[in-house]
């Protein structure tokens, strides 16, 4: 039987990316789909010594799922996302007439309700410790800027790529609004600015001459996601938050609103969630809250 190999990975990835762009997918989704396809390709190459799209069977895919569950011990939600991405990849192959066979058609992952999985948010005490740590930053430029960045996520719920994409013109301190022009799924939304965020944004604007990007390096260039991640990881390490991520700040924004008694529909709109189910996760108890609950009934104090 003749085996058809894909062209070198860069070319295949570029073609898939172009197709996804034509389908209207945003950059984050495209990156996620490409990464999932790469993970499957690596696993198949490790198993058979090569990858050929017209040789992949449903059994291969089920074995891959089993590998992710038992060997990699990935979260059900992660496995579900990878399978969804691989299904899209075969849709691309079929749509571009590279194959007529879809081995993913009968492959399904166990459904995981988003509301059953509590994300990692920071407690109010942890949020206070983080802000205090940023305020101790010795370099004034970094201190003022990083406080504004952190508050954009904690007080306005912005994702990291939304923060670095902000332009100076997206912030209206008179009307106290912040415009996210290209959120997840290229969605546009307007977020109110509260007193805490207003104070830090005003301080940042007063400290630097801005033209174009809102958050810049000392060389005047727009900050990258990686640079923000690096800075936050440094702060997290100082206060022992090893399991926290940049996205934990956005999660904290949603959890703070829920704890303040805000309606779930309000939280969903402010966070730019595409589904109420996504917002329900913040009503779910975290691992730490569950641990604290059972500790309270322990005989050993």
N, C-alpha and C positions, 0 to 999 in steps of 0.2 A: 504493500500500500504506500502510495506517495505521501510524504509528510510535508506540509506547507508551513514554513516558518515565517513569523512576522519579520519585517525589516528591522534593523537595529533599533534598540529600545528608544533612543532619542527621537527617531523618525516616527515610530508608532505612537509615542506619547504626544508628539506635536500634532499628528493627524487627529488623535482622539481629542486633544485640547481644542483644536479648531472646530471640530464637530460640536463639542459641548458649548463653545462660545456661540455658535450658530443657533443652538437650542436655548440660548439666553441664560446659561448658568453663570453664577458669579465666580470670582477668582478662588474664594475659599472652597467652594463646592468642587471646582475643577481640581484643585490641589488634593482634596480628600479622595476623589475618585481615582486619580492617577496613583496615589499612594496605595490604595486598596488593591488596584490591579497589579501594581508592582509586588505587593506582598504575595498575591496568588502566584504570580509568575515565578518568583524566587522559590516558593514551596514546590511547585511543579518541576522546576529545574533540579532542585535537590533530590526529588523522588525519581525522576526519569532521565536526568542528565540533559534535558532539552525542554523547550516549550513550543508546542504547536497548537494553535487555537482550534483546529479542526480535529484534534485528537482528545480534547478534554471531554470527559463524561460526567453525568450527574453523580456517579460514584466517587469520582475524583473530588468533586466539590463537597460531597458529604464527608469524605475523609479529611478534607481541609478544615471543615467546620469542627470536626472532632479534634483535630490538632489544635485549633485555636482554643477550644474549650478545656482540653485536658493537659496539653503540654504548655501552651502559652498562658493559659488561665486568664483569658481576656474577659472583660465584662460583657454580659449579654448584649448590651446596647452597642458596644463596639463591633461585635460580631455581626449584629444586624445591619449596621451601617456599611460594613465591608461587603456583605452579601448584596445589599441594595446597589452598591457601586459596581460590583461585578455584573449584575443584571443589566445595568445601564451600558456597560462596556459591550456586552453581547448585542444589545440593541443597536449600538453603533456599528458593530461588524455586519449585522444583518442589513441595516439601513444603507451602508456603503457597499453592499453586494460582495463582501469578502467571505461570507458564509451564509448558508440557509438554515443551519442547525443551531438551536439554542439549548445548551445543556443546563442552563440556569432555570428553565421554565418551571420545573417541578421541585426546585430547591427552595426551601423556606427555612427561616430561622425562627426560633421560639419568640413569640411576641412579648416584648417587654414594655409595660406601660411606663411612660416617663414619670408619672406621679408616684411610682413605686421606688424610684431611685432618687435619694436625696443628694444633691450636689454638695461639694465642699465650700461652704461659706465661712466667713470669719465671724466669731462672736463679737459683740459690741466691745468687749474688753480687748480682744485681739485687734480690732480695728483701731482702737485708741492707741495701743502699743505701736502699731505700724505707723500711724500718723506722727506719734512722738519721735519715732526713730528717724523718719524723713526730716522732721524739723531739726534734728541734731546734725544733719548733713553740714559739713564744714564749708563746702563750696556754695556760696550764696546763689549763683546762677542755677546750679543743679537743685538746690533746696527749694527755691521758689517755683521752678518749673515742675519738679517731680511732685510737689504737693498738689499742684493744679491737675496733673495727670491722674494721680491717685483719686482725687476727689471727683474727677470726671467719671470714674468708674464706680466709686462708692455712692456718690450723690446723684448721678444721672444714669447709671447703668450702662455706660458705653462699653462695647467690646474693644479689645486692644487695637484691631485694625481700623475701627471707627475713630478712635482717639488720634492715631497718627495721621489719619486722612483729613483731619479737621484743618480748615483754613481760618485765618484771622477773621474773615468776613462771615463765617458761620456762627460767630458768637455776637449776640446783641445784648449787651449789659443793660441797656436802657429798658428794653422790653423783658429782659431776663429770660431769654430763650437761647437754645443751642440747636443748630440744625445738623442732623445726620443725613447727608445727601445720598450716600450709598451704603446702607446697612446690609445685613444678611439678606441675600436674595435681591440685592440692589434696591431695597425698600428705603423710602424717604420717610423721615419722621422728625418732629419738632419736640424737644425735651425742655421742660421748664428748668430754670436755674434757681436753686434754693440759696439761702444765705451763706452756707459754708462754701459752696462752689463759687458763688459770686465773689466772695472775699479772696479766694486763691487765684481766680482768673484775673481779677482786677490787679492784684499784686504782680502777677506775671506780666500783664500788659504794660504796667507802669515801669517795669524793670528792664525792658528790652524793646528795641525797635523792630516791629514785626511788619513783614510785607509778604503775603502769601501764606505759607504754612503757619499754623498756630504754635506747634511745638517743634523747636529747632535745637540743633546741637550748638556748641559754642562756636563752631565754624559757620553757623548760619544755615545748615542744611536740615531738611525735614528729617525728624527722627524716624528710625525704623522700628518695626515690631521687636526685632531681636534686641535692640538697645534698651527698650523699655523692659523687656523680660529680664535682661541681665541686671538692670538696676533694682527691679523688684525682688529678684532672687537674692541679691545682696542684702536687702532690708529684711526679707523673710529669715534668712540664715542668722541674722543678728538676734532675732527674737525667738528662734527655735520653731518656726512654722515650716517644717520640712515638707509637709503634704499639701501646702497651699500653692496655688498657681496664680498667674495673672488673672485668669477668668474667675477666681474666687472672689475678686472685688465686685464684679458684676453680680455674681450670685448673692453677695452680701447686700447689695442694693435691693434686690428682689425680696430677700428674707427680711430686711429692715422694714420694708413697706408692709409685708404680711403681718409682722409682729406689731406694727403700728395700727393694725386694724383696717387697712385699706382693702377695698373689694378686689377680688382676684381679677376682674375685668380691667380695673384701673392699672394694676400691676402689669398685666399682659400688654396693655397699650403703651405704657411708659417704657417697658423693656423691648418693645418691638417684636414680641413673640408672635409666631404665625398660628399658634394654637393655644387654647386655654389649658390643654393637657400639659403643655410644656411648663406652664406657670404653676400647676398643681404640685410640682415637685417641692416647692418651697413651703407647702403645708405639711409635707412628710417630715418626720423626725430624722435628724442626722444620726450618724453612728455615735457621736459624742453624747447627744441627748439621750439616746437609748441606753448607753453605758451608765450615764449619771442616774437614770431612772432605776435601774436594777441595783446600783450601789446603795441607793437610799433605803432599800429594804434588807440590806445585808446586816447580819448580827455583829459582824466584825467591823467596828468603826475605826 
